[in-house]
Amino acid sequence: METLKKIFPLSFKYTGSVANLIIGILIYIVVGIVGGLVIGLTALIPIINIVCGLLGAIIDVYVIAGIVIQFLVHFKVLK
């Protein structure tokens, strides 16, 4: 559990109310969008395209996992 708290700190920080849950989810969504835009701009260079695709996939998985963990913490499945 301590490892999850270190990797996904926002999921455990924004809990307690529905407003905090929504704020945490919006932060994850904004991080995903900004990361996607930055990767999209750097992926224009052909050689770096493969690395950018892998990095984009990692960011997407991080955002989705963070949101799922945040829901689990909010509904007290994880403590």
N, C-alpha and C positions, 0 to 999 in steps of 0.2 A: 504494500500500500504506500509505503514511503517513496518508492520509486515512481509510482504514478503521480504523487504530489510534486515531485521534482520535475517530471517531464511535462505535466499539464497543470501548472500552478493556477491558471485562470479558472479551470473547472472546479477547483475546490475553494476559490476565493469568492466567486459570485454565487452564493447560495443563500437560502433563508427566505426569500420571497420571490414571487413571480417577476417582479420588476428587475431584481438582480439576475434572475435566470435569463430574461430577455436581453439585458445589457451584456451579459457574458456571451450569449449566442451571437449578438450583433458584432462584438469584438472579434470573435472567431471568423465571422463572415467577411468582415473588412480585411482581416489579415489574409484570408484566402484570395480575395479580389486583388489586393495590392500585390501580393506575391505572384499571382497570375499575370498581372500587367507587367511587372518587372521582368518576369521570365519570358513573356511574350515579346517584349522589346529586345531582349538579348538573344532570343532564338532566331533572329533574322540572319545571324552569321551562321553559315552552313556547318562549319566544323563543331560549333558549340551547341548545335541543335539537339543532339542526342543527350548531352549532359543536362541541358535545360528541360528536356522532356522528363527525365528521371527526377530532377529536382522538383518539377511541378507535380509529379505524382506523389512524391513524399510530402509536399505541402498539403495536397488534397487529403491524403490519408490522415495527417496530423489534425487538420481542421475537423474532419468528420469524427475522428476518434475523440477529440476534445469536446465536441458537442454531445456525443453519446455519453461520455463520462460525466459531463455536467448534468445531463438529465438523470443519470443513475445516482449521482450525489444528491440532487434536488429531491428525488423521490425516496431517498434514504436506503437505497439498495447497497451503495457503498458508503462507508463512513470515514 
